[in-house]
Amino acid sequence: MSVRDDVAAALEGVGGLADRRFSAKRLVLGTIVAGVAVLTLVPLVFLLWTSVWSGYPGEIGGSFTLAHFVDVYREGFFDVPTLLANTLVVAVGMTVTGIALGLTLAWLFVRTNLPTKGGLELVLLSGQAIPGYVFGIMYITAYGPQNGLVSVAVADALGLGSLSVGLFTPWGVAFVAGVNVVSTAYLLTVPALQDMDASFEEVSRIHGASVTQTLRSVTLPLVKPALLSAVITVFLYGMGEFAIVSVLGSRRGFDVYSTAIGSAINSRFPPAYGEAAALACSLLLATGVLVYYYRRVTSRKREFMTLTGRTGRRRTWDLGRWRWPLAGGLWAVVSLVWILPILALALTSLHSTWTGHVRLSGLSVEHYVTAVTSSGLREAFVNSVLVAVGAATLGTVLVVGAAYYTERTDGRFRGAVDFLTLTPLAVPGIITGAGLIFLSLWVGKLPGVTLYGTLAIIALGSVIVFLPVSSRIAVGNVVQIHSVLEEAARVAGASWLRQLREVFLPLFRNTAVVLWFFLAVHVFQLLSIPWMTYSSDTVVIPVELFQLYMYEPALSLVAAISTVFIGLTVVFVLAMRVCGITFYELGQH
């Protein structure tokens, strides 16, 4: 008798107990599926509603209208062609920079005998601990034309008054944004290179093909699905980029869709809610098409999972006499784009006023004292911790439950739920934040319900933003746990809840911890959702830091807070390593 026959017989023998198990299963998974649907769809519904509503969100006396679309796309409320062109510049430049560097480093680390690649990878992955707005501030302290550490030093050496490297130009903004996602592109492509069947490259090598020929005709075609998914993901992030554009471009007149939407709501009086929603709709349409294509690319029977089941030592390409020169060149690049900006940020924080010159007599820790003793910053830190812990906990429960539903059951809505977990890829954080504002204003009309400006709305928005990535991690690991273990528990008469508690969750524990840490670190750094939904009582560290830089001339204080912020995140990452969790292993999942 087969295992399935044994299971069927056991279920028939326990009758009513099976019904109770079924009810518990339906209740738990149904609640989770409903939660995913509400989080992903309801904010979009209220965003679309606001775009066609004549009054403000929550104003019952309004009526349906297309006036906001007319104002935006015909009357010039926004300069839509310019915003679209700027958004595409950032998205394309970000994708080219991020994928080119990320894929090159992934191939060199995995497929060659490059020396010092362990140290290079550590520096590369440290970028995960630096949020985008801090990254932009780092580049200003290093390469700003007036007071950048590197640009001032080079200008002094060449006898020039000042030196501009184009940091604040559109392509400069796009390059910095691209460097900020190199580690993400690396993590998206390195697993496919690690798991690819190396025998194909061996055949190419035997037939005399060069490294370049093998890379072009063998390696890249084999990792094409993973590469395409990485390109689409980074491009989608670029379409919604907000933080780096705000820091480097907005104050100099360079706006994209996300910054224009944010300004229409936060910087106009009265807020242009309807026009912002109408503008967001066109970006949603474009990114929605890309998400549909992304799903097609990554759902072709998991083509990007290229494990063959064979074991053995993989041969790497011998770089020969180019090993050390290439390693030296990579360290030079890494120093220019990562190490020097971090050093400049730290030096800036130690000066009362930063001019681009290091003055030993002017070193001071006064800004660190302010960063540690300020009551406003302490309150923002507490708020950030509460949001990170709450969002990480809720997000872990939702993505694990959704992954279990899509991969462990035959529910009729499995495909729909899987698609819903990917839909936030099509919705930049600023648009999600706008949708949550409209939702909270409408729901606020109900007696006893207050969502607007609360930590809860920030936490919910943060969960939505990171739902696609965290759900992919969960799905990939649920598939690896064989269902025969739970079937054996069912044969022994265990209820579904007991199977879940004693079989599935213990086996899934490590992945759940990875998910929780991943969400906590990234939610702690997130700017877009808090910036759109905070109130004076719910300011978090990213908002406090962003406000200081944008509205107060206090670069040294901002640098000190940023350095502390990076330090706290690094401590968090080190705690992950102590627990045996690394971003590198996260990429392998």
C-alpha positions as CSV (number, residue, x, y, z in Angstrom):
1,M,0.0,0.0,0.0
2,S,1.4,3.5,-0.9
3,V,1.9,6.3,1.6
4,R,-1.1,8.2,0.1
5,D,-3.3,5.1,0.6
6,D,-2.2,5.0,4.2
7,V,-3.0,8.6,4.6
8,A,-6.5,8.2,3.1
9,A,-7.2,5.3,5.4
10,A,-6.1,7.2,8.4
11,L,-8.3,10.2,7.5
12,E,-11.3,8.0,7.0
13,G,-10.7,6.4,10.4
14,V,-10.7,9.7,12.3
15,G,-13.8,11.2,10.6
16,G,-14.8,14.2,12.6
17,L,-11.2,14.9,13.6
18,A,-10.4,15.3,9.9
19,D,-13.2,17.9,9.6
20,R,-11.8,19.8,12.6
21,R,-8.3,19.7,11.1
22,F,-9.7,21.0,7.8
23,S,-11.5,23.8,9.6
24,A,-8.4,24.9,11.5
25,K,-6.4,24.8,8.3
26,R,-9.0,26.9,6.5
27,L,-9.2,29.4,9.3
28,V,-5.4,30.0,9.6
29,L,-4.6,30.0,5.9
30,G,-7.7,31.8,5.0
31,T,-6.9,34.6,7.4
32,I,-3.4,34.9,6.0
33,V,-4.5,34.9,2.4
34,A,-7.1,37.5,3.2
35,G,-4.4,39.6,4.9
36,V,-2.2,39.4,1.8
37,A,-5.1,40.4,-0.4
38,V,-6.1,43.3,1.8
39,L,-2.5,44.7,2.1
40,T,-1.8,44.5,-1.7
41,L,-5.1,45.5,-3.1
42,V,-6.9,47.9,-0.7
43,P,-4.3,50.7,-0.9
44,L,-4.5,50.5,-4.7
45,V,-8.2,50.6,-4.7
46,F,-8.2,53.8,-2.6
47,L,-5.5,55.3,-4.8
48,L,-7.6,54.7,-7.9
49,W,-10.7,56.0,-6.1
50,T,-8.9,59.2,-5.1
51,S,-7.7,59.8,-8.7
52,V,-11.3,60.0,-9.9
53,W,-12.9,61.7,-6.8
54,S,-13.6,65.4,-7.0
55,G,-13.1,65.9,-3.2
56,Y,-10.3,65.2,-0.8
57,P,-9.9,61.6,0.4
58,G,-12.6,61.0,3.0
59,E,-14.8,63.9,1.8
60,I,-18.2,62.2,1.3
61,G,-19.7,65.1,-0.6
62,G,-17.5,64.6,-3.7
63,S,-18.3,62.9,-7.0
64,F,-16.6,60.8,-9.6
65,T,-14.7,62.8,-12.2
66,L,-11.8,62.7,-14.7
67,A,-10.8,66.2,-13.9
68,H,-7.6,65.2,-12.2
69,F,-6.4,63.2,-15.2
70,V,-7.2,66.2,-17.4
71,D,-5.2,68.5,-15.2
72,V,-2.2,66.2,-15.1
73,Y,-2.1,65.0,-18.7
74,R,-3.6,67.9,-20.7
75,E,-3.4,71.0,-18.6
76,G,0.2,70.6,-17.4
77,F,-0.3,70.3,-13.7
78,F,2.9,68.2,-13.9
79,D,5.5,68.3,-16.6
80,V,4.8,64.6,-17.4
81,P,7.1,64.2,-20.4
82,T,10.1,65.6,-18.4
83,L,9.2,63.4,-15.4
84,L,8.9,60.3,-17.6
85,A,12.3,61.1,-19.3
86,N,14.0,61.7,-16.0
87,T,12.5,58.5,-14.5
88,L,13.7,56.5,-17.5
89,V,17.2,58.0,-17.2
90,V,17.4,56.9,-13.6
91,A,15.9,53.5,-14.2
92,V,18.2,52.7,-17.2
93,G,21.3,54.1,-15.7
94,M,20.6,52.3,-12.4
95,T,20.0,49.0,-14.2
96,V,23.1,49.3,-16.5
97,T,25.4,50.2,-13.6
98,G,24.0,47.7,-11.1
99,I,23.7,44.7,-13.4
100,A,27.1,45.4,-15.1
101,L,29.0,45.6,-11.8
102,G,26.9,43.0,-10.0
103,L,27.0,40.3,-12.7
104,T,30.8,40.9,-13.4
105,L,31.6,40.5,-9.7
106,A,29.4,37.5,-9.4
107,W,31.1,35.7,-12.3
108,L,34.6,36.6,-11.1
109,F,33.9,35.4,-7.6
110,V,32.2,32.2,-8.6
111,R,33.8,31.1,-11.8
112,T,37.4,32.3,-11.6
113,N,40.4,32.0,-9.3
114,L,40.4,35.7,-8.5
115,P,42.5,36.4,-5.3
116,T,41.1,38.3,-2.3
117,K,37.5,37.7,-3.5
118,G,36.4,37.0,0.0
119,G,37.4,40.5,1.2
120,L,35.9,42.0,-1.9
121,E,32.6,40.2,-1.3
122,L,32.5,41.4,2.3
123,V,32.9,45.0,1.2
124,L,30.3,44.5,-1.6
125,L,27.7,43.0,0.7
126,S,28.3,45.7,3.4
127,G,26.3,48.0,1.0
128,Q,23.2,46.1,2.2
129,A,23.6,48.0,5.5
130,I,23.5,51.5,3.9
131,P,20.1,52.9,2.9
132,G,19.8,54.9,-0.3
133,Y,19.5,58.4,1.3
134,V,22.7,57.8,3.4
135,F,24.4,56.6,0.3
136,G,23.6,59.9,-1.5
137,I,24.9,61.9,1.5
138,M,28.1,59.8,1.5
139,Y,28.8,60.7,-2.1
140,I,28.2,64.4,-1.4
141,T,30.9,64.3,1.4
142,A,33.3,62.4,-0.9
143,Y,32.6,63.9,-4.4
144,G,30.6,67.1,-3.9
145,P,32.2,69.9,-6.0
146,Q,32.4,72.4,-3.1
147,N,33.3,70.2,-0.1
148,G,33.9,66.7,-1.2
149,L,36.9,65.0,0.3
150,V,38.2,63.5,-3.0
151,S,37.1,66.3,-5.3
152,V,38.7,69.0,-3.1
153,A,41.9,67.1,-2.8
154,V,42.2,66.5,-6.5
155,A,41.3,70.2,-7.2
156,D,44.0,71.4,-4.8
157,A,46.6,69.0,-6.3
158,L,45.8,70.3,-9.8
159,G,45.6,73.9,-8.8
160,L,41.9,74.3,-9.6
161,G,39.3,76.3,-7.8
162,S,36.8,73.4,-7.7
163,L,36.3,70.1,-9.4
164,S,32.9,68.8,-10.5
165,V,32.5,65.1,-11.4
166,G,28.8,65.5,-12.5
167,L,27.4,64.1,-9.2
168,F,24.3,66.2,-9.4
169,T,23.6,65.6,-13.1
170,P,20.9,63.2,-14.2
171,W,23.4,60.5,-15.2
172,G,25.4,61.2,-12.0
173,V,22.2,60.5,-9.9
174,A,21.6,57.4,-12.0
175,F,25.1,56.1,-11.4
176,V,25.0,56.6,-7.6
177,A,21.6,54.8,-7.6
178,G,23.1,52.0,-9.6
179,V,26.1,51.6,-7.3
180,N,23.6,51.4,-4.4
181,V,21.9,48.3,-6.0
182,V,25.1,46.4,-7.1
183,S,24.9,44.2,-4.0
184,T,21.2,43.4,-4.8
185,A,22.1,42.6,-8.5
186,Y,25.0,40.4,-7.2
187,L,22.7,38.4,-4.8
188,L,20.1,37.9,-7.6
189,T,22.6,36.5,-10.1
190,V,25.2,34.6,-8.0
191,P,23.0,31.6,-7.1
192,A,22.5,30.7,-10.7
193,L,26.2,30.9,-11.4
194,Q,26.9,28.7,-8.4
195,D,24.3,26.1,-9.2
196,M,24.8,26.0,-13.0
197,D,26.0,22.7,-14.5
198,A,29.7,23.4,-15.1
199,S,30.1,20.5,-17.6
200,F,28.9,22.8,-20.4
201,E,31.7,25.2,-19.7
202,E,34.1,22.2,-19.5
203,V,33.1,21.1,-23.0
204,S,33.6,24.7,-24.3
205,R,37.0,24.8,-22.6
206,I,38.0,21.4,-24.1
207,H,37.1,22.6,-27.6
208,G,39.5,25.6,-27.2
209,A,37.0,28.4,-26.6
210,S,38.4,31.4,-24.8
211,V,37.0,32.8,-21.6
212,T,35.1,35.5,-23.5
213,Q,33.7,33.1,-26.0
214,T,32.5,30.7,-23.3
215,L,31.0,33.5,-21.3
216,R,29.0,34.8,-24.3
217,S,27.9,31.4,-25.8
218,V,27.6,29.2,-22.8
219,T,27.4,30.9,-19.4
220,L,25.1,33.8,-20.1
221,P,22.5,31.7,-22.0
222,L,22.4,29.2,-19.1
223,V,21.8,32.0,-16.5
224,K,19.4,34.0,-18.8
225,P,16.3,33.5,-16.7
226,A,18.1,34.7,-13.5
227,L,19.7,37.5,-15.4
228,L,16.4,38.7,-16.9
229,S,14.7,38.6,-13.5
230,A,17.6,40.6,-12.0
231,V,17.3,43.2,-14.8
232,I,13.6,43.6,-14.5
233,T,13.8,43.8,-10.7
234,V,16.5,46.5,-10.7
235,F,14.7,48.4,-13.5
236,L,11.4,48.3,-11.4
237,Y,13.3,49.7,-8.4
238,G,14.7,52.4,-10.6
239,M,11.3,53.4,-11.9
240,G,10.3,54.1,-8.3
241,E,13.6,55.4,-6.9
242,F,13.0,58.2,-4.4
243,A,15.7,58.6,-1.8
244,I,18.8,59.2,-3.9
245,V,17.0,61.4,-6.4
246,S,15.7,63.5,-3.5
247,V,19.2,63.9,-1.9
248,L,21.1,64.5,-5.1
249,G,18.6,65.9,-7.6
250,S,15.4,67.4,-6.3
251,R,16.9,70.5,-4.7
252,R,18.5,71.2,-8.0
253,G,15.4,70.9,-10.1
254,F,15.7,67.2,-11.1
255,D,12.5,65.4,-10.4
256,V,11.1,62.0,-11.3
257,Y,7.7,60.4,-10.8
258,S,8.3,59.5,-7.2
259,T,9.6,62.8,-6.0
260,A,6.9,64.7,-7.9
261,I,4.2,62.6,-6.2
262,G,5.8,63.0,-2.8
263,S,6.0,66.8,-3.3
264,A,2.4,67.1,-4.5
265,I,1.3,65.6,-1.2
266,N,3.8,66.7,1.4
267,S,5.0,70.1,0.0
268,R,1.9,71.7,-1.5
269,F,-0.8,73.4,0.4
270,P,-3.4,72.3,0.1
271,P,-2.1,68.8,-0.9
272,A,-2.8,67.8,-4.5
273,Y,-4.1,64.4,-3.6
274,G,-6.2,63.8,-6.7
275,E,-3.5,65.0,-9.1
276,A,-0.8,62.9,-7.4
277,A,-3.0,59.8,-7.6
278,A,-3.7,60.5,-11.3
279,L,0.0,60.8,-12.0
280,A,0.7,57.6,-10.1
281,C,-1.7,55.7,-12.3
282,S,0.5,56.0,-15.4
283,L,3.5,54.7,-13.6
284,L,1.4,51.8,-12.2
285,L,0.5,50.9,-15.7
286,A,4.1,50.8,-16.9
287,T,5.4,48.8,-14.0
288,G,2.4,46.5,-14.0
289,V,3.4,45.3,-17.5
290,L,7.0,44.7,-16.3
291,V,5.8,42.7,-13.4
292,Y,3.7,40.5,-15.7
293,Y,6.7,39.9,-17.8
294,Y,8.8,39.2,-14.7
295,R,6.3,36.6,-13.6
296,R,6.5,34.9,-17.0
297,V,10.3,34.9,-16.9
298,T,10.6,33.4,-13.4
299,S,7.7,30.9,-13.6
300,R,8.9,28.8,-16.5
301,K,9.3,25.7,-14.4
302,R,12.0,27.4,-12.3
303,E,14.5,27.5,-15.2
304,F,16.7,29.6,-13.0
305,M,17.2,26.7,-10.6
306,T,20.0,24.8,-12.4
307,L,21.1,22.2,-9.8
308,T,21.8,18.9,-11.5
309,G,22.2,16.7,-8.4
310,R,25.8,15.9,-9.2
311,T,28.5,16.7,-6.6
312,G,32.2,17.4,-7.0
313,R,34.7,20.2,-7.2
314,R,33.9,22.7,-9.8
315,R,36.8,23.9,-12.0
316,T,37.3,27.6,-12.1
317,W,38.8,29.7,-14.9
318,D,42.5,30.4,-14.4
319,L,43.1,34.1,-14.8
320,G,46.9,33.5,-15.1
321,R,49.1,36.6,-15.0
322,W,46.0,38.8,-14.9
323,R,44.9,37.5,-11.4
324,W,46.5,40.2,-9.3
325,P,46.2,43.1,-11.7
326,L,42.5,42.4,-12.0
327,A,42.2,42.1,-8.2
328,G,44.0,45.4,-7.8
329,G,41.8,47.1,-10.3
330,L,38.7,45.8,-8.5
331,W,40.0,47.0,-5.1
332,A,40.5,50.4,-6.7
333,V,36.9,50.5,-8.0
334,V,35.6,49.3,-4.6
335,S,37.6,52.0,-2.8
336,L,36.3,54.7,-5.1
337,V,32.6,53.7,-5.0
338,W,32.3,52.3,-1.4
339,I,35.3,52.7,0.9
340,L,36.2,56.4,0.2
341,P,32.5,57.7,0.6
342,I,32.2,55.9,3.9
343,L,35.5,57.4,5.1
344,A,34.5,60.8,3.9
345,L,31.2,60.5,5.8
346,A,33.0,59.6,9.0
347,L,35.5,62.4,8.6
348,T,32.7,64.9,8.0
349,S,31.0,63.9,11.2
350,L,34.1,64.7,13.2
351,H,34.3,68.3,12.0
352,S,32.2,71.2,13.4
353,T,32.0,72.6,9.8
354,W,33.0,70.5,6.9
355,T,34.9,72.2,4.0
356,G,36.4,69.2,2.3
357,H,39.7,69.5,4.2
358,V,40.8,67.3,7.1
359,R,41.8,69.5,10.0
360,L,43.2,67.5,13.0
361,S,42.8,70.5,15.2
362,G,39.2,70.8,14.3
363,L,38.2,67.2,15.1
364,S,35.3,67.0,17.5
365,V,32.6,64.5,18.7
366,E,30.1,67.2,19.4
367,H,27.8,66.0,16.7
368,Y,27.9,62.5,18.1
369,V,26.9,63.8,21.5
370,T,24.0,65.6,19.9
371,A,23.0,62.4,18.0
372,V,23.0,60.4,21.2
373,T,21.5,62.9,23.6
374,S,18.8,64.5,21.4
375,S,15.4,63.6,22.8
376,G,13.9,63.9,19.3
377,L,16.4,61.4,17.9
378,R,15.9,59.0,20.8
379,E,12.1,59.1,20.2
380,A,12.7,58.5,16.5
381,F,15.0,55.5,17.3
382,V,12.4,54.0,19.5
383,N,9.7,54.4,16.8
384,S,12.1,52.8,14.3
385,V,12.6,49.8,16.5
386,L,8.9,49.4,17.1
387,V,8.1,49.6,13.4
388,A,10.9,47.2,12.4
389,V,10.0,44.6,15.0
390,G,6.3,44.8,14.3
391,A,6.7,44.8,10.5
392,A,9.2,42.0,10.5
393,T,7.0,39.8,12.7
394,L,3.8,40.4,10.7
395,G,5.7,40.1,7.4
396,T,7.2,36.8,8.4
397,V,3.9,35.3,9.4
398,L,2.2,36.5,6.2
399,V,4.9,35.3,3.7
400,V,5.4,31.9,5.4
401,G,1.6,31.4,5.5
402,A,1.2,32.5,1.8
403,A,4.1,30.3,0.7
404,Y,2.6,27.3,2.6
405,Y,-0.8,27.9,0.9
406,T,0.6,28.2,-2.6
407,E,3.1,25.3,-2.4
408,R,1.5,22.9,0.1
409,T,-2.2,23.0,-0.7
410,D,-4.4,22.6,-3.8
411,G,-6.4,25.7,-3.0
412,R,-8.2,27.3,-6.0
413,F,-6.6,30.7,-5.4
414,R,-3.0,29.6,-5.3
415,G,-2.0,31.3,-8.5
416,A,-3.8,34.5,-7.5
417,V,-2.1,34.6,-4.1
418,D,1.3,34.0,-5.7
419,F,0.6,36.9,-8.1
420,L,-0.6,39.2,-5.3
421,T,2.7,38.7,-3.4
422,L,4.5,40.0,-6.5
423,T,2.2,43.0,-7.3
424,P,4.1,45.4,-4.9
425,L,7.0,45.2,-7.4
426,A,4.8,47.2,-9.7
427,V,4.0,49.8,-7.0
428,P,6.9,52.1,-5.9
429,G,7.1,52.8,-2.2
430,I,6.0,56.4,-2.7
431,I,2.8,55.3,-4.5
432,T,2.1,52.6,-1.8
433,G,2.5,55.4,0.8
434,A,0.1,57.6,-1.1
435,G,-2.4,54.8,-1.3
436,L,-2.1,54.2,2.5
437,I,-2.6,58.0,3.1
438,F,-5.9,57.8,1.1
439,L,-6.9,54.6,2.8
440,S,-6.3,56.1,6.3
441,L,-8.2,59.3,5.4
442,W,-11.2,57.3,4.2
443,V,-11.2,54.8,7.0
444,G,-10.7,57.6,9.5
445,K,-14.3,58.6,8.9
446,L,-15.4,55.4,10.7
447,P,-16.1,55.9,14.4
448,G,-13.2,54.8,16.6
449,V,-10.8,54.0,13.8
450,T,-7.5,56.0,13.5
451,L,-4.8,55.0,11.1
452,Y,-3.5,58.3,9.8
453,G,-0.1,59.2,11.1
454,T,0.3,56.1,13.3
455,L,3.2,53.6,13.6
456,A,0.8,50.9,12.5
457,I,0.3,52.4,9.0
458,I,4.1,52.8,8.6
459,A,4.6,49.1,9.6
460,L,1.8,47.9,7.2
461,G,3.3,49.9,4.3
462,S,6.8,48.5,5.0
463,V,5.4,44.9,4.9
464,I,3.9,45.6,1.5
465,V,7.1,47.0,0.1
466,F,9.2,44.0,1.0
467,L,6.5,41.4,0.3
468,P,7.8,40.3,-3.2
469,V,11.4,39.6,-2.1
470,S,10.5,38.0,1.2
471,S,7.9,35.8,-0.4
472,R,10.3,34.5,-3.1
473,I,12.7,33.5,-0.3
474,A,9.9,31.7,1.6
475,V,8.5,29.9,-1.5
476,G,11.9,28.6,-2.5
477,N,12.5,27.1,0.9
478,V,9.0,25.6,1.4
479,V,9.5,23.7,-1.9
480,Q,12.7,22.1,-0.4
481,I,10.8,20.5,2.6
482,H,9.4,17.2,1.4
483,S,5.7,16.8,2.1
484,V,6.1,13.1,3.0
485,L,7.2,14.2,6.5
486,E,3.8,15.9,7.1
487,E,2.0,12.9,5.5
488,A,3.7,10.6,8.0
489,A,2.5,12.8,10.9
490,R,-1.1,12.7,9.4
491,V,-0.8,8.9,9.3
492,A,0.1,8.9,13.0
493,G,-3.1,10.9,13.7
494,A,-1.6,14.3,14.3
495,S,-3.9,17.3,13.7
496,W,-3.0,19.9,11.1
497,L,-1.9,22.4,13.7
498,R,0.2,19.7,15.4
499,Q,1.8,18.9,12.0
500,L,2.5,22.5,11.5
501,R,4.0,23.0,15.0
502,E,6.0,19.8,15.3
503,V,7.1,19.1,11.7
504,F,6.9,22.0,9.3
505,L,7.9,24.9,11.5
506,P,10.9,23.3,13.1
507,L,12.2,22.4,9.6
508,F,11.4,25.9,8.4
509,R,12.9,27.7,11.5
510,N,16.2,28.8,9.9
511,T,14.4,30.3,6.9
512,A,11.9,32.1,9.2
513,V,14.8,33.6,11.2
514,V,16.4,34.7,7.9
515,L,13.2,36.3,6.8
516,W,12.7,38.1,10.1
517,F,16.2,39.5,10.2
518,F,16.0,40.5,6.5
519,L,12.7,42.4,7.0
520,A,13.8,44.0,10.3
521,V,17.1,45.4,8.7
522,H,15.4,46.7,5.6
523,V,12.3,48.1,7.3
524,F,14.6,50.0,9.8
525,Q,16.2,51.7,6.8
526,L,13.1,52.4,4.7
527,L,12.4,56.0,3.9
528,S,9.6,56.1,1.3
529,I,6.7,54.7,3.4
530,P,7.5,56.7,6.6
531,W,8.1,59.9,4.6
532,M,4.6,59.7,3.1
533,T,2.7,58.5,6.2
534,Y,4.4,59.9,9.4
535,S,3.0,62.5,11.8
536,S,4.8,64.7,14.4
537,D,4.4,61.8,16.9
538,T,5.6,59.0,14.6
539,V,8.9,60.3,13.2
540,V,11.4,57.5,12.6
541,I,15.2,57.7,12.1
542,P,15.1,57.8,8.2
543,V,12.6,60.7,8.3
544,E,14.5,62.6,11.0
545,L,17.7,62.2,9.0
546,F,16.1,63.2,5.7
547,Q,14.5,66.3,7.2
548,L,17.8,67.5,8.7
549,Y,19.6,67.2,5.4
550,M,16.8,68.7,3.2
551,Y,15.7,71.6,5.4
552,E,18.7,72.4,7.7
553,P,22.3,73.3,6.7
554,A,23.8,70.7,9.1
555,L,25.9,68.4,6.9
556,S,28.2,67.4,9.8
557,L,25.4,66.5,12.1
558,V,23.7,64.6,9.3
559,A,27.0,62.7,8.7
560,A,27.3,61.9,12.5
561,I,23.7,60.5,12.6
562,S,24.3,58.6,9.4
563,T,27.5,57.1,10.8
564,V,25.6,56.0,13.9
565,F,22.8,54.7,11.8
566,I,25.2,52.6,9.7
567,G,26.9,51.4,12.9
568,L,23.6,50.2,14.3
569,T,22.8,48.4,11.1
570,V,26.2,46.8,11.0
571,V,25.7,45.6,14.6
572,F,22.4,44.1,13.5
573,V,24.1,42.4,10.6
574,L,26.8,41.1,12.9
575,A,24.2,39.7,15.1
576,M,22.8,37.9,12.1
577,R,26.3,36.4,11.4
578,V,26.6,35.3,15.1
579,C,23.3,33.4,14.5
580,G,24.8,31.8,11.4
581,I,22.9,34.1,8.9
582,T,24.5,36.1,6.2
583,F,23.3,38.0,3.2
584,Y,25.4,35.7,1.0
585,E,23.4,32.7,2.3
586,L,20.2,34.7,1.8
587,G,21.1,35.1,-1.8
588,Q,21.7,31.3,-2.1
589,H,18.2,30.7,-0.8
